Amino acid sequence: MRALASLVCGFIFGWGLFLSGMLLPTKVLGFLDVLAIPSGNWDPSLAVVMAVGLAVTATGYAWLRPRTPVFESQLQWPTQTAIDTPLVTGSILFGIGWGLVGLCPGPAIENLATLSPGVIVFVIAMGIGMAAHNFWQARSAAPAAQTLAHASATDG
């Protein structure tokens, strides 16, 4: 049932991207080109999509907060609130990629249906970046786990 809920949510998200035109890298790049504001060629449509998305999400969170989830035993709210180096570094890298190409993960995956070589290369590179992140996280966690295991073995 969780998989079905994920499928429905993904479909709604993808349909929203399609209807709003946010699958088109030119729309995103038109928004990111803030130097075009004085000439009147700036495209504010992405800001409208973001604002409406935030409003819908805020309403949903306010409605969900006092409730028990259907497919989980409890709601899983984010616990990390610190702005740390990995967050800032990841945001910068995401922004660079987004600004250069005009695609982020959702639209890129949806644009795979076009079979555009540029989109295919982008998604492959995105997958390599995600795999590298997972490898880096696992490698960083391994020494900590070994230290904990060693400490508990010597305590016992």
Secondary structure, DSSP 8 states (H G I E B T S, - for coil): -HHHHHHHHHHHHHHHHHHHTTT-HHHHHHHH-GGGTTTT---THHHHHHHHHHHHHHHHHHHHTTS--SSSSS----------HHHHHHHHHHHHHHHHHS--HHHHHHHGGGT-HHHHHHHHHHHHHHHHHHHHHHHHHHHHHHHHHHHHHHH-
